[in-house]
Amino acid sequence: MTGLIKFFKSNRKEVGFGWMLTFLSSFGQTFLISIYVPEILNAFSISNGLFGSIYAIATVTSSIIMLTVGHLVDHKAVKKITALTVAGLALSSFLLGISHLSIAILIVALIGLRLTGQGLMSHISLTVMSRHYELDRGKALSIASLGYAIGEAVFPICISSLILWYDYEVAALASAAFLVVYLVRLYFSDLSHFDADLEQVDKPSALSLLKDYRELLKTKAFFILMPVSFALSFTITAVFFYQYVVVEDKGWSVSLYASFFTVYAIVRVIFSIYGGVLVDKYSGKQIFRLYLVPFTIGLLPFAYFDSIFGALAFLILAGMSTGMAGTVKSAVLAEVFGTAKLGTIRSVFTMFMVLSTALGPLLFGTLMDAGISFQYILFGNAIVLLLVILNAQRIKGLGVIS
């Protein structure tokens, strides 16, 4: 831990940039957008099912666009690509603020929020940290990833308060203004030291990008790494999307369950930091084989315990895995594929991650509508996760892919 503190003091400005991007990615994450949902349903007089379909379409669309723009972080100046992304996120928040004018504006806003927020902000942060640091990659990624947990703790309170005091349009417009303030701050920032790590070639053609993607999909590494990334995002999004259905069905106290999220946030912060220490000590490959185990085990008490402390056990174990996730996955990609085309490589995995966040709630909801209990759904999901973990063990003999 002493080494981590010393590293932070020496690299406060650089890792602070990575932290800020993951922090601001909250504006495009499901946990924050979900706060707007009741107001949006009332504004447009649409059902949960219809909005769920719109949200899924917007998320899938953003994941596809991600493939065409994710590689830019390999070739463009970090300050330029970051400024464009922040501006896009601010514009998307502004469109959400005036979305009552047309459902078409709402759809465009959601696509923009998912693409620039959840997709590109995280993508730029973790790619730049992975590429800029080699010996201390785990520490850099762990500090940058703390932005997720802090965003989860801060922004829901701010946004829900603005909606309560005013309405969702004001909350969205305030978010846009907040992002513009950071954009102005970014203008005066010097990020040129990150540009020395860029791949010194021109922007790749569509044909060469397609070739890179095709070659990636042929590798053994892809079929080891992708299922883990997909499975965690798929399951955690779906479970959190329907968590209060479980709480109500079991007769648990909603307020007590909500208070448990403080524990989840604390555990996530701890393991975000500890995950970086473990990666630097043992390597990302070693931790990759095991980091999904706590989350998988945690699904069982959440599904089968009658006591609300089963939910607490789930949130603690989920916090362990999600805390390590960003650091471990990014470190492994750098270790396996190198850093020359890391943005291109990460864009593919980010696309599948974003896609999983759309498919998770959709599949869970479909199964629930078909009369399958949430307990059986979670148990089946735990079995799938176990198979994914077993598949992840194959990374042990995987060499570096050039």
Residue pairs with C-beta under 8 A, 6 or more apart in sequence:
1 273
1 277
3 139
3 277
4 139
4 142
4 143
4 273
4 276
4 277
7 136
7 139
7 140
8 15
8 139
8 143
11 133
11 136
11 140
14 132
14 140
14 193
14 194
15 129
15 140
15 143
15 144
17 125
17 128
17 189
17 191
18 125
18 126
18 128
18 129
18 140
18 141
18 143
18 144
18 147
19 125
19 143
19 144
19 146
19 147
20 147
20 182
21 82
21 121
21 122
21 124
21 125
21 144
21 147
22 121
22 122
22 125
22 126
22 144
22 145
22 146
22 147
22 148
22 151
22 326
23 147
23 148
23 150
23 151
24 86
24 89
24 117
24 121
24 147
24 151
24 179
24 182
25 117
25 118
25 121
25 122
25 125
25 147
25 148
25 151
26 32
26 117
26 148
26 151
26 152
26 155
27 89
27 92
27 93
27 113
27 117
27 155
27 175
27 179
28 89
28 92
28 113
28 114
28 115
28 116
28 117
28 118
28 119
28 121
29 117
29 118
29 151
30 118
30 237
30 240
30 241
30 357
31 152
31 156
31 240
32 151
32 155
32 156
32 159
33 55
33 110
33 113
34 241
35 156
35 159
35 160
35 163
36 96
36 159
36 163
36 168
36 171
36 172
37 48
37 51
39 163
39 167
39 168
40 46
40 51
40 99
40 106
40 168
41 47
41 48
41 51
43 99
43 100
43 168
44 100
44 103
44 106
49 365
52 361
52 362
52 365
54 103
54 106
54 107
54 110
55 110
55 358
56 358
56 359
56 361
56 362
57 107
58 107
58 110
58 111
58 114
59 110
59 114
59 354
59 355
59 357
59 358
60 355
60 358
61 111
62 111
62 112
62 114
62 115
62 118
62 119
62 354
63 114
63 119
63 350
63 351
63 352
63 354
63 355
63 358
64 351
65 111
65 115
66 115
66 119
66 120
66 123
66 347
66 350
66 351
66 354
67 213
67 347
67 348
67 351
68 209
69 120
69 347
70 119
70 120
70 123
70 343
70 344
70 346
70 347
70 348
70 350
70 351
71 203
71 204
71 209
71 341
71 343
71 344
71 347
72 81
72 203
72 343
73 81
73 123
73 124
73 127
73 128
73 343
74 127
74 198
74 199
74 340
74 341
74 342
74 343
74 344
75 198
75 199
75 201
75 202
75 203
75 204
75 343
76 198
76 203
77 191
77 192
77 195
77 198
78 124
78 128
78 191
78 194
78 195
78 198
79 186
79 189
79 191
79 192
81 124
82 124
82 186
82 191
83 183
83 186
83 187
85 116
85 120
85 121
85 124
86 116
86 121
86 179
86 182
86 183
86 186
87 183
88 112
88 115
88 116
88 120
89 112
89 113
89 116
89 117
89 121
89 179
90 176
90 179
90 180
90 183
91 112
91 176
92 108
92 109
92 110
92 111
92 112
92 113
92 116
92 117
93 109
93 113
93 172
93 173
93 175
93 176
93 179
94 172
94 173
94 176
95 105
95 106
95 108
95 109
95 112
96 106
96 109
96 110
96 113
96 168
96 169
96 172
96 175
97 169
97 170
97 171
97 172
97 173
97 175
97 176
98 105
98 169
99 105
99 106
99 109
99 169
99 172
100 169
114 354
118 354
118 357
119 350
119 354
122 326
122 350
123 343
123 346
123 347
123 350
125 144
125 147
126 141
126 144
126 145
126 326
126 330
126 346
127 330
127 342
127 343
127 346
128 194
128 197
129 137
129 140
129 141
129 144
129 330
130 137
130 140
130 141
130 330
130 331
130 333
130 334
130 339
130 342
131 197
131 334
131 339
131 342
132 140
132 193
132 194
132 197
133 139
133 140
133 141
134 339
135 280
136 280
137 279
137 280
137 284
137 331
137 334
138 275
138 276
138 277
138 278
138 279
138 280
138 281
138 284
138 327
138 331
139 276
139 277
139 280
140 276
141 276
141 279
141 326
141 327
141 330
141 331
142 272
142 273
142 274
142 275
142 276
142 277
142 279
142 327
143 273
143 276
144 326
145 272
145 275
145 276
145 323
145 326
145 327
146 269
146 272
146 273
148 268
148 272
148 326
149 265
149 268
149 269
149 272
149 323
150 269
152 265
152 268
153 265
159 171
159 175
162 170
162 171
162 174
163 170
163 171
197 339
199 340
199 341
204 212
204 344
209 344
212 341
212 344
213 344
213 348
216 222
216 345
216 348
219 401
220 394
220 398
221 336
221 337
221 395
221 398
221 401
222 348
223 391
224 391
224 392
224 394
224 395
224 398
225 288
225 329
225 332
225 333
225 336
225 349
225 395
226 349
226 352
227 388
227 391
227 392
228 288
228 292
228 329
228 388
228 389
228 391
228 392
229 329
229 349
229 352
229 353
229 356
230 352
230 353
230 355
230 356
231 292
231 356
231 384
231 385
231 388
232 292
232 295
232 321
232 322
232 325
233 353
233 354
233 356
233 357
233 360
234 356
234 357
234 359
234 360
235 295
235 299
235 360
235 381
235 385
236 295
236 318
236 322
236 360
237 356
237 357
237 360
237 361
238 360
238 361
238 363
238 364
239 299
239 302
239 364
239 378
241 360
241 361
241 364
242 361
242 364
242 365
242 368
242 374
243 257
244 254
244 257
245 368
245 374
246 302
246 303
246 311
246 374
247 254
247 257
247 311
248 254
249 374
250 306
250 308
252 308
252 311
253 308
256 308
257 308
257 311
260 311
260 312
260 315
261 315
263 312
263 315
263 316
263 319
264 315
264 316
264 318
264 319
265 319
266 319
267 315
267 316
267 319
267 320
267 323
268 319
268 320
268 322
268 323
269 323
270 319
270 323
271 319
271 320
271 321
271 323
271 324
272 323
272 324
272 326
272 327
274 323
274 324
275 287
275 291
275 323
275 324
275 327
275 328
276 327
278 287
278 324
279 287
279 327
279 328
279 331
283 331
283 335
284 327
284 328
284 330
284 331
284 332
284 334
284 335
285 332
285 335
285 336
285 395
285 396
285 398
287 324
287 328
287 331
288 328
288 329
288 332
288 392
288 395
289 389
289 392
289 393
289 395
289 396
290 389
291 320
291 321
291 324
291 325
291 328
292 321
292 385
292 388
292 389
292 392
293 321
293 389
294 317
294 318
294 320
294 321
295 317
295 318
295 320
295 321
295 322
295 385
296 382
296 385
296 386
296 389
297 317
298 313
298 314
298 315
298 316
298 317
298 318
298 321
299 314
299 378
299 379
299 381
299 382
299 385
300 378
300 379
300 382
301 309
301 310
301 311
301 313
301 314
302 310
302 311
302 313
302 314
302 378
303 374
303 375
303 378
303 379
303 382
304 310
304 375
304 379
305 311
305 313
329 349
330 346
332 395
333 342
333 345
333 346
333 349
334 342
335 400
336 395
336 398
336 400
336 401
337 345
337 400
337 401
338 400
338 401
338 402
364 377
367 377
368 374
368 377
